[in-house]
């Protein structure tokens, strides 16, 4: 895998004594025109945003921030016990206009990049999350078109087994899996469905609770 260096000035040291990342957060750029415009923005000091890697539609990979540094990609949010997500994570931006599917070359490159990062930093599959997971209600990327199940089949993230459970237990199960952001249950459910039941509508049900229960049982943080 070839990686082009496109250094961004928008980074700093990891905080709180953190020496290595525990999470990988996936984003989309929500921009047209390929990765170029996004990289330009992520390298502009005025924007105060960045990420570690950008993956283009054709599978090209650019490195913007050294892995040992804290990129500015996640903003306010929380996952599990952590509220400074930037210090705990690596950020990957996928060049995408927010409505189109992710091309096969892009997904192939992402899988190769994830496998390398996870192996070198000892990041478990449950540590690969979406921006929408740690910032529910504020962010929706990488969106409904992203193929989380494909990554799970390669053990690059996790996917729940379908079962039923008491809907009243959804909050506890989702929290145990990692959804600890300070949002109401409706917002949490929307983020959960965005990743695990895209297209699902209506009130919280036994399937939502069952999926959350399976995740909490097999992949607790």
C-alpha positions, 0 to 999 in steps of 0.5 A, a space after each residue: 500500500 502506497 501512502 503519500 505524505 501531505 503534512 497538515 499543521 493541525 495537530 498536537 500532542 496526545 493529552 492526559 498521558 495517552 501514549 497510543 490510540 485505542 480507537 479508529 474513527 471513520 469519517 466521510 469528507 462530505 465534499 465533491 471533487 475527490 480527496 484534493 479539496 478535502 486535503 486542502 481544507 484539512 491542511 489549512 491552519 485556519 480551519 483547525 481540523 485534520 485527520 491522520 489519513 484520507 482515503 480517496 475513491 480510487 484507493 489512494 491514501 494520504 497521511 496528514 498527521 503522524 500517528 503519534 500525534 493528536 489530530 483534530 478530527 472528532 470534536 466534542 463527543 464520547 465513547 465508552 469511558 473516554 471524552 477526549 476522543 482525539 487523544 484516544 484515536 486515529 482519524 480516517 477521512 473517506 473522500 465521499 459526497 455524503 450520498 454516493 456509495 463507497 467504491 470497491 478500490 476505496 474500501 479495499 484500501 481502507 481495509 488494508 489501512 485498518 488491518 495495518 493500524 490495528 495490528 501495529 497499535 493493538 486496536 481491537 475490532 470493537 475499537 473501530 467506530 464511526 464519527 456518528 457513534 461518538 458524536 450522536 446527534 451532531 454527526 452522521 458520518 460515515 453514513 448509511 451507504 457505508 458497508 460496516 458489515 463488510 469490515 466486520 467480515 474481515 474482523 476490522 470492526 464488529 457486527 451483532 447477531 440478530 436476536 430479540 430482547 426487552 426494549 427497556 434494556 436497550 439503554 443499558 446494553 448500548 451504554 455497555 457497548 460504548 454509547 455513553 455520549 450525553 444524549 437522550 435515548 431517541 438520539 442514541 437509538 438514531 445513531 445505533 440504527 444508522 450503523 447497525 439498522 440503516 433504514 429502520 424506522 419507528 419506535 425502539 423495538 425488541 430487535 434494537 434491544 437484541 442487537 445492543 444486547 449481543 454487542 454488549 455481551 460479546 464486545 464490552 469496552 
